[in-house]
Amino acid sequence: MHVIIHGNTADNESSDVKGIIGAILDSSSRIGQEHAVAINLALEDFHQKNNLSFALHVRNSQGDPLLAATAARDLIDNQKVQAIIGPQTWAETSLVAEVCTQKSIPFLSLADATPEWAMKKWPFLLQSSPRQIMQMKAIAEIVKSWKLYNVSMIYEDGDSSSTEVLSRLSEALTSVGTELSNVLTVPPLVSSSLSQQLEKLREGQCRVLIVHLSFPLALHLFETAKRMDMMGEGNVWITTGTFTSLVHSLNASTISNMQGVIGVKSYIPKLWHQYGNFYHRFRKKFSSENFEEFNYEPGIFATEAYDAATIVVDSMRKTNKKGGQFLLDKILRSNFTGLSGQIQFNGHERAPKHTFQIINVIGSSYREIGFWSDGLGFSKSLDPNASYSSSVKELGKVVNPTCDIRLRIGVPSMSIFKQYANVIQDHSENVTSFKGFAIDLFYETVKKLPYHLEYDYFAFNGTYDELVKQVYLKNYDAVVGDVTIVSTRYEYASFTQPFTDTGLVMVVPVKSKTGGRTWLFMKPFTKLMWILILVIIFYNGFVVWMIERNHCPELKGPILHQTTTMLWLAFCSLFSLNGDRLHSNLSRVAMVVWFFVALIITQIYTASLASMLIVEQFEPTVDSIQQLKNNNAIVGCDRGSYLQRYLQDALGINAENIKQFDSQESHANALRNKKIAAVFLDVPGAKIFLAKYCKGFVQAGPIYKLGGYGFVLLQKFLLFPVFPRGSPLLPGVNQALLNISESGTLRDLENSMLASEKCKDIIDPGAETTSLSPASFMVLFILTGGTSTTALLIYIFSESYLWPGQRTMWSLMMAVIKHWRSQKRLFSRRVHNVAKSPLNFAT
């Protein structure tokens, strides 16, 4: 231990010293060494500016929490310090905070992360260094920029503050669409087991490893990773401020183990020129302390220690009251100016930093590539006119290991529906090709991804469940083909959203409809149409009878005779006008219009009936699952699929009644030969089957909802199409499939697939000719009904209201017309000597 007095000697300390300050530092570490030099310089600067002297008592904790707690009791009880600065680790901080709270002495912690609950438990604990939690958001934005998803974190075991860092990192990664896949805790002491622990992180491709370790432990980590060849291709290393803030102190041989490492550290404006050229004074004093194993340039930790000492001495200057509580209140209420600018406490902690510097290790040193500011993004500088971007790529080329992804993709060679996945093996040239709808769709999906993806297809000759398990066993990274999404397969892998229609259907043979054809002649018109036709016929017959009854003796007589005669006259008008047999022009006009309407109606009826007679109607031989069960019928399904299990467990069909087939042809032949009564297929497979066998079979019964076809993906792998269940990459992959669907590419691929099997003369068994309703003829009915009604009204009006002179004139006109007609008949080629009535003509 040692005592440094600024301005006076230790003997007259009590008379001229303004205050006594204690510092607990780890003199064996670079951080502790920077802290010691910076605190001394702060006291010297304050003495020169304010002519006030302060006593500084420094204790070396050697990084041991128990030694730190013992030092705190000694400083308070024996040296009568009024405030304590340091130490640098949370383990030491927690014990010192307990001692200081018991003694009511303000304690300014220099640890980079202090849990919020700790400042509530120990009210005399102050977080004097800016909290580094916000840098987790900066790291998450870097990960997002490169579309990296296999993210692991390595942090020190036993450091409870790392729990909060881990939580904040997880939240930040989730907010940008990814998540931690692995977390590795490393013991605080250097251990030979580190290589074994790193082996756990070698899975997958494009590994992102975020390092949050103490400086010496991080150096050992990178040395071990370099020896294990984990610093090369396929690995991206990102370090937090705990390590990044000391990269400037590394020599060339040490930094060679860290090539490509990306570091994030808190940005502190270098205002050192305002404090007597702090930079050069620090280097001179640091070198004089014989710390020859490090470079002498000050880092962020020196700035934080300088500011902490400034806060303490300035608060002591502003208060003359004794006691820790008064000093604590002054610190919390005052604003200070330090090397990093304005300093203000928000509660018991300094406001967090919102701007971070990003470095990239390259060659024998590192380079500062830019900055990240919360709410703004990445920028090359912090000038007022600086431009910001959401991607770290805008900062220029970053030297990091390349991450070309090459996936092993399994394709089912036993697929019954080769249109979806077809494995073609040419044994003569030892070449295997892969074709089909799923292959084409996967190619289009890969093109939509924002990064390059390499992959190789491998044929798999086994069941679909076995193929999914191969993904789980990591023999394949993914599966592309007609693999149905079912719950039992989620135990081994994850799936994209389905790229086909979902469901299970029953396909059965068709048979001709024998019933229902007796009344086929009634089908062209609806019931309402037939009723309206009858009504208009009766009405027109009534109008003609009403007008013609006074001119024709046959229309007179008993009421029954008149009624039957009227109906006969009405129905005859459907087929012949016979206007020359009518005596009244009113009835002739009504009949002309009705005959025109009747002609149209009969022609349409004839055409519609002929169409119905020509087109043969079909119906399914089986229409429900229950009918199959009642008849104890045999059914079929694809071999090697999940369907046999589903038919037994979900639909209740006996296992003895289920037969499996290897091809569409075998399905069709078994149905034709009545070896099976029905076959169960996925909706995508049913489309292909019915397109190929369009005349003899039909879909029957309901659609049983299942998952459809999707790409199969490994749970523990993180880049498309390989990622863990629930991976945040999944929405991005689904979005690519959604874009393909919305652009019409998915529809075009499916149409192209079905076109090769499409039957040109498809007869739709479910279609029926639509019966015609009155709506199609309403104008005609209004025309004929209106004409007949007008004629009837005119007749009634003329019979009731003509005065006698008019009636005489009307009779005279009618006599002239009859005479003219009789004269015309005399010159006709046919001579009729027998008077004829309107009722004795041939229809």
Residue pairs with C-beta under 8 A, 6 or more apart in sequence:
1 57
1 58
1 59
1 60
1 71
2 58
3 10
3 55
3 56
3 57
3 58
4 40
4 43
4 55
4 56
4 58
5 13
5 17
5 53
5 55
5 56
6 40
6 43
6 44
6 47
6 53
6 54
6 55
6 56
7 16
7 17
7 47
7 52
7 53
8 16
8 17
8 53
10 55
13 20
13 55
16 53
17 53
17 54
17 55
18 52
18 53
18 54
18 313
18 316
18 317
19 54
19 55
19 82
19 83
19 312
19 313
19 316
20 54
20 55
20 57
20 79
20 80
20 81
20 82
21 43
21 54
21 55
21 56
21 57
21 81
21 82
21 83
21 84
21 85
21 309
21 312
21 313
22 56
22 57
22 58
22 59
22 72
22 75
22 76
22 79
22 81
22 83
22 84
22 85
23 35
23 36
23 39
23 56
23 57
23 58
23 59
23 84
23 85
23 86
24 58
24 59
24 61
24 68
24 71
24 72
24 75
24 84
24 85
24 86
24 87
24 92
24 96
25 32
25 35
25 36
25 58
25 59
25 60
25 61
25 86
25 87
25 88
26 32
26 60
26 61
26 62
26 63
26 87
26 88
26 89
27 33
27 36
27 60
27 62
28 60
28 62
28 63
29 63
29 88
29 215
29 216
30 215
30 246
30 249
30 291
30 294
31 88
31 215
31 246
31 301
32 60
32 86
32 87
32 88
33 286
33 289
33 291
33 294
34 286
34 298
34 299
34 301
34 302
34 305
35 85
35 86
35 88
35 110
35 301
35 302
35 305
36 58
36 289
36 305
37 282
37 285
37 286
37 289
37 298
37 302
38 282
38 298
38 301
38 302
38 303
38 304
38 305
38 306
38 309
39 56
39 58
39 85
39 305
39 306
39 308
39 309
40 56
40 285
41 278
41 281
41 282
41 285
41 306
42 305
42 306
42 307
42 309
42 310
42 313
43 54
43 56
43 309
43 313
45 275
45 276
46 52
46 54
46 309
46 310
46 313
46 314
47 53
47 54
48 276
50 317
52 313
52 317
54 313
54 316
57 75
57 79
57 81
59 68
59 71
59 74
59 75
60 67
60 71
61 67
61 68
61 71
61 86
61 87
61 92
63 87
63 89
63 92
64 92
65 89
65 91
65 92
65 94
65 95
66 95
68 87
68 92
68 95
68 96
69 92
69 95
69 96
69 98
69 99
72 84
72 95
72 96
72 99
72 100
72 107
73 99
75 81
75 84
76 84
76 99
76 100
76 103
76 105
81 105
82 105
82 106
82 316
82 324
82 327
83 105
83 106
83 107
83 108
83 312
83 316
83 324
83 327
84 96
84 100
84 105
84 106
84 107
84 108
85 108
85 110
85 128
85 305
85 308
85 309
85 312
86 92
86 96
86 108
86 109
86 110
86 305
87 93
87 96
87 109
87 110
87 111
88 110
88 111
88 112
88 301
89 111
89 159
89 214
90 111
90 113
90 114
90 115
90 159
90 160
90 161
91 158
91 159
91 160
92 111
93 109
93 111
93 114
93 118
93 125
94 118
94 160
96 107
96 109
97 107
97 109
97 118
97 122
97 124
97 125
98 122
100 106
100 107
100 122
100 124
100 125
101 107
101 122
101 123
101 124
101 125
103 324
104 124
104 323
104 324
104 325
105 124
105 324
106 124
106 126
106 312
106 324
106 327
106 328
106 331
107 122
107 124
107 125
107 126
108 126
108 128
108 308
108 311
108 312
109 125
109 126
109 127
109 128
109 129
110 128
110 129
110 301
110 304
110 305
110 308
111 127
111 129
111 161
112 129
112 131
112 132
112 241
112 242
113 131
113 132
113 133
113 161
113 162
113 164
113 165
114 125
114 127
114 131
114 161
114 349
115 160
115 161
115 163
115 164
116 164
118 125
119 125
119 126
119 127
119 347
119 348
119 349
123 328
123 348
124 324
124 328
125 348
126 328
126 331
126 332
126 345
126 348
126 349
127 348
127 349
127 350
128 304
128 307
128 308
128 311
128 350
129 304
129 308
129 350
130 266
130 304
130 340
130 350
130 351
130 352
130 353
131 349
131 350
131 352
131 353
132 165
132 240
132 241
132 242
132 266
132 352
132 353
133 164
133 165
133 168
133 352
134 352
134 353
134 354
134 356
134 374
135 240
135 241
135 264
135 265
135 266
135 353
135 356
136 165
136 168
136 169
136 171
136 172
136 240
137 168
137 172
137 175
137 374
138 264
138 356
138 358
138 372
138 374
139 169
139 172
139 210
139 238
139 240
139 264
140 169
140 172
140 173
140 175
140 176
140 178
141 176
141 372
141 377
141 378
141 390
141 392
142 238
142 262
142 264
142 358
142 372
142 392
143 149
143 151
143 173
143 176
143 178
143 208
143 238
144 176
144 177
144 178
145 378
145 390
145 391
145 392
145 393
146 236
146 392
146 393
146 403
147 450
147 451
148 178
148 206
148 208
148 236
148 403
149 178
149 181
149 206
149 208
149 718
149 719
149 723
149 727
149 728
149 729
150 181
150 204
150 205
150 206
150 207
150 208
150 717
150 718
150 719
151 173
151 178
151 179
151 180
151 181
151 208
151 210
151 718
152 180
152 181
152 182
152 183
152 184
152 201
152 207
152 208
152 209
152 210
153 166
153 169
153 180
153 182
153 183
153 184
153 209
153 210
153 212
154 184
154 185
154 186
154 201
154 209
154 210
154 211
154 212
154 213
154 221
155 162
155 165
155 166
155 183
155 184
155 185
155 186
155 212
155 213
156 162
156 185
156 186
156 187
156 188
156 212
156 213
156 214
156 217
157 185
157 186
157 187
157 188
158 187
158 188
159 188
162 212
165 212
165 240
166 180
166 183
166 212
169 180
169 210
170 179
170 180
173 179
173 180
173 728
174 728
177 728
177 729
177 731
177 732
178 727
178 728
178 729
179 727
179 728
181 204
181 716
181 718
181 724
182 200
182 201
184 197
184 198
184 200
184 201
186 194
186 197
186 213
186 217
186 221
188 214
188 217
190 216
190 217
190 220
194 220
194 221
194 224
195 224
195 227
195 228
198 221
198 224
198 225
198 228
198 230
199 228
201 207
201 209
201 230
202 230
203 716
203 717
204 716
204 717
204 718
204 719
204 722
205 234
205 403
205 405
205 406
205 717
205 719
206 234
206 236
206 403
206 405
206 718
206 719
207 234
207 235
207 236
208 236
208 238
209 235
209 236
209 237
209 238
210 238
210 239
210 240
211 218
211 221
211 237
211 238
211 239
211 240
211 243
212 239
212 240
212 242
212 243
213 221
213 242
213 243
214 242
214 243
215 242
215 243
215 246
218 239
218 242
218 243
219 254
219 257
222 231
222 237
222 257
222 258
222 261
223 257
225 231
225 235
225 237
225 257
226 257
231 237
231 257
231 258
231 259
231 260
231 401
232 401
233 401
233 402
233 403
233 404
234 401
234 402
234 403
235 401
236 260
236 262
236 400
236 401
236 403
237 258
237 260
237 261
237 262
238 261
238 262
238 263
238 264
239 247
239 261
239 262
239 263
239 264
240 264
241 264
241 265
241 266
241 300
241 356
243 263
244 263
244 264
244 265
244 359
245 265
245 266
245 299
245 300
245 301
246 299
246 301
247 255
247 263
247 359
247 361
247 366
248 295
248 297
248 299
248 366
249 294
249 295
249 297
249 299
250 258
250 295
251 295
252 364
252 365
255 361
255 364
255 365
255 366
256 364
258 361
259 361
259 362
259 363
259 399
260 360
260 361
260 362
260 399
260 400
260 401
261 360
261 361
262 358
262 359
262 360
262 361
262 398
262 400
263 358
263 359
263 360
263 361
263 366
264 356
264 357
264 358
264 372
265 300
265 356
265 357
265 359
266 300
266 353
266 355
266 356
266 357
267 353
267 355
267 356
267 357
267 371
267 382
268 300
268 303
268 339
268 340
268 353
269 340
269 341
270 279
270 339
271 339
271 340
271 341
272 278
272 279
272 339
273 279
275 339
278 298
278 306
278 339
279 297
279 298
282 296
282 298
282 302
283 296
283 297
283 298
286 296
286 298
287 296
303 338
303 339
303 340
304 340
306 338
306 339
307 336
307 338
307 339
307 340
307 343
310 336
310 337
310 338
310 343
311 331
311 336
311 338
311 343
312 331
314 334
314 336
315 327
315 330
315 331
315 334
316 327
318 330
318 334
319 326
319 327
319 330
331 345
332 345
332 348
335 342
335 343
335 344
336 342
336 343
336 344
337 343
343 350
344 350
344 351
345 351
354 373
354 374
354 375
355 371
355 372
355 373
355 374
355 382
356 371
356 372
356 373
357 368
357 370
357 371
358 368
358 369
358 370
358 371
358 372
358 378
358 392
358 395
359 366
359 367
359 368
359 369
360 366
360 367
360 369
360 398
360 399
360 400
361 399
362 399
369 380
369 395
369 396
369 398
370 378
370 379
370 380
370 381
370 392
370 395
370 396
371 378
371 379
371 380
371 381
371 382
372 378
372 379
372 392
373 379
373 382
373 388
376 388
377 388
377 389
377 390
377 391
378 388
378 389
378 390
378 391
378 392
378 394
378 395
379 386
379 387
379 388
379 389
379 395
380 386
380 394
380 395
380 396
392 398
404 452
404 454
405 451
405 452
405 453
405 454
405 719
406 454
406 455
406 456
407 453
407 454
407 455
407 456
407 477
407 478
407 721
407 722
408 455
408 456
408 458
408 475
408 476
408 477
408 478
409 442
409 455
409 456
409 457
409 458
409 476
409 477
409 478
409 479
409 480
409 721
410 457
410 458
410 459
410 460
410 467
410 470
410 471
410 475
410 476
410 478
410 479
410 480
410 481
411 421
411 423
411 434
411 439
411 457
411 458
411 459
411 460
411 479
411 480
411 481
412 421
412 423
412 460
412 464
412 467
412 479
412 481
412 482
412 483
413 423
413 425
413 459
413 460
413 461
414 461
414 462
414 463
414 639
414 640
414 662
415 421
415 422
415 423
415 436
415 481
415 482
416 638
416 639
416 661
416 662
416 663
416 664
416 685
417 482
417 664
417 684
417 685
417 688
418 436
419 436
419 437
419 688
419 753
419 756
419 757
420 436
420 437
420 438
420 481
420 482
420 684
420 688
420 709
420 753
421 434
421 436
421 437
421 438
421 439
421 480
421 481
421 482
422 434
422 435
422 436
422 439
423 432
423 433
423 434
423 459
424 432
424 433
424 434
424 435
425 431
425 432
425 459
426 432
426 433
432 457
432 459
434 457
434 459
436 481
436 753
437 749
437 750
437 753
438 480
438 481
438 482
438 499
438 709
439 457
439 480
440 749
441 499
441 740
441 746
441 749
442 480
442 711
442 721
444 740
444 745
444 749
445 711
445 733
445 736
445 737
445 740
446 453
446 455
448 736
448 739
448 740
449 720
449 736
453 719
453 720
455 477
455 478
457 480
458 476
460 466
460 467
460 470
460 476
462 640
463 640
463 641
464 483
464 484
464 640
464 641
464 642
465 488
465 489
465 642
467 476
467 479
467 483
467 712
468 479
468 483
468 489
468 492
468 493
468 712
469 492
470 476
470 479
471 477
471 478
471 479
471 492
471 493
471 712
471 713
471 714
472 491
472 492
472 493
472 714
472 715
474 714
474 716
474 717
476 714
477 713
477 714
477 717
477 721
477 722
478 711
478 712
478 713
478 714
478 721
478 722
479 493
479 711
479 712
480 711
480 712
480 721
481 709
482 682
482 684
482 685
482 709
483 489
483 709
483 710
483 711
483 712
484 641
484 642
484 682
484 706
484 707
484 708
484 709
485 495
485 498
485 706
485 707
485 708
485 709
485 710
486 642
486 646
486 706
486 707
488 642
489 495
489 642
489 712
490 725
492 715
493 712
493 713
493 714
493 715
493 725
494 712
494 713
494 714
494 715
494 723
494 724
494 725
494 726
494 727
494 730
495 707
495 710
495 711
495 712
495 713
496 710
496 711
496 713
496 721
496 730
496 733
496 734
496 737
497 710
497 734
497 737
497 738
498 707
498 708
498 709
498 710
499 708
499 709
499 710
499 711
499 737
499 741
499 746
500 682
500 683
500 684
500 708
500 709
500 750
501 683
501 684
501 687
501 708
502 683
502 705
502 706
502 707
502 708
503 682
503 683
503 703
503 704
503 705
503 706
503 708
504 643
504 646
504 680
504 681
504 682
504 683
504 703
504 704
504 706
505 680
505 681
505 682
505 683
505 686
505 699
505 701
505 703
505 704
506 622
506 625
506 678
506 679
506 680
506 699
506 700
506 701
507 667
507 671
507 678
507 679
507 680
507 681
507 686
507 689
507 690
507 697
507 698
507 699
507 700
508 620
508 621
508 622
508 671
508 677
508 678
508 679
508 697
508 698
508 700
509 620
509 621
509 671
509 672
509 696
509 697
509 698
510 618
510 619
510 620
510 621
510 695
510 696
510 697
510 698
510 765
511 618
511 619
511 620
511 621
512 616
512 617
512 618
512 619
513 617
513 618
513 619
516 617
517 617
520 609
520 612
520 613
521 609
522 530
523 608
523 609
523 612
523 769
523 771
524 604
524 605
524 608
524 609
524 612
524 771
524 772
525 533
525 605
525 771
525 772
525 773
526 771
526 772
526 773
526 774
528 773
528 774
529 771
529 772
529 773
529 774
529 777
532 774
532 781
533 601
536 594
536 597
536 781
536 784
536 785
537 570
537 571
537 573
537 574
538 567
538 570
539 785
539 788
540 570
540 573
540 590
540 591
540 594
540 784
540 788
541 566
541 567
541 569
541 570
541 571
541 573
542 566
542 570
543 587
543 590
543 788
543 789
543 791
543 792
544 566
544 569
544 570
544 573
544 582
544 587
544 590
544 591
545 555
545 562
545 565
545 566
545 569
546 792
546 795
547 584
547 586
547 587
547 590
547 791
547 792
547 795
548 555
548 582
548 583
548 584
548 587
548 838
549 555
549 556
549 562
551 583
551 584
552 583
552 837
552 838
552 839
553 837
554 565
554 837
554 838
554 839
555 562
555 565
555 566
555 838
555 839
556 562
565 839
568 839
569 838
569 839
572 578
572 843
573 591
573 594
573 595
573 598
574 598
574 602
575 843
576 843
577 591
577 592
577 595
578 838
578 841
579 588
579 591
579 592
581 836
581 837
581 838
581 841
582 588
582 591
582 838
583 838
584 795
586 791
586 792
586 794
586 795
587 791
589 787
589 791
590 784
590 787
590 788
590 791
590 792
593 783
593 784
593 787
593 788
594 784
594 787
594 788
596 784
597 777
597 780
597 781
597 783
597 784
600 777
600 780
601 777
601 780
604 772
608 769
608 772
611 769
612 769
615 763
615 769
616 763
617 765
617 768
618 698
618 763
618 765
619 765
620 698
620 700
620 765
621 677
622 628
622 633
622 677
622 678
622 700
622 701
623 700
623 701
624 700
624 701
625 651
625 653
625 701
627 633
628 635
628 653
628 677
628 678
629 652
629 653
631 677
632 654
632 657
633 657
633 676
633 677
633 678
634 657
634 658
634 659
634 675
634 676
634 677
635 647
635 653
635 657
635 658
635 659
635 676
635 677
635 678
635 679
635 680
636 658
636 659
636 660
636 661
636 667
636 670
636 671
636 676
636 678
636 679
636 680
637 643
637 644
637 647
637 658
637 659
637 660
637 661
637 679
637 680
637 681
638 660
638 661
638 681
638 685
639 660
639 661
639 662
640 660
643 680
644 655
644 658
644 660
646 706
647 653
647 658
647 680
648 654
648 655
648 658
650 704
651 704
659 670
659 675
659 676
661 667
661 670
661 679
664 688
664 689
664 692
664 693
667 679
667 681
667 689
668 689
668 693
668 696
668 697
669 675
670 676
670 679
671 678
671 679
671 696
671 697
672 696
678 700
679 689
681 689
682 706
682 708
682 709
683 703
683 708
684 708
684 709
686 699
687 754
688 753
688 754
688 757
689 697
690 697
690 698
690 699
691 754
691 757
691 758
691 759
692 757
692 759
694 758
694 759
694 761
694 762
694 763
695 759
695 761
695 762
695 763
698 765
698 766
711 721
713 720
713 721
713 722
713 723
714 722
714 723
714 724
715 724
715 725
716 724
717 723
717 724
718 724
718 727
718 729
719 729
720 729
720 732
720 733
721 733
723 729
723 730
723 733
737 746
740 746
741 747
774 781
798 810
802 810
825 831
825 832
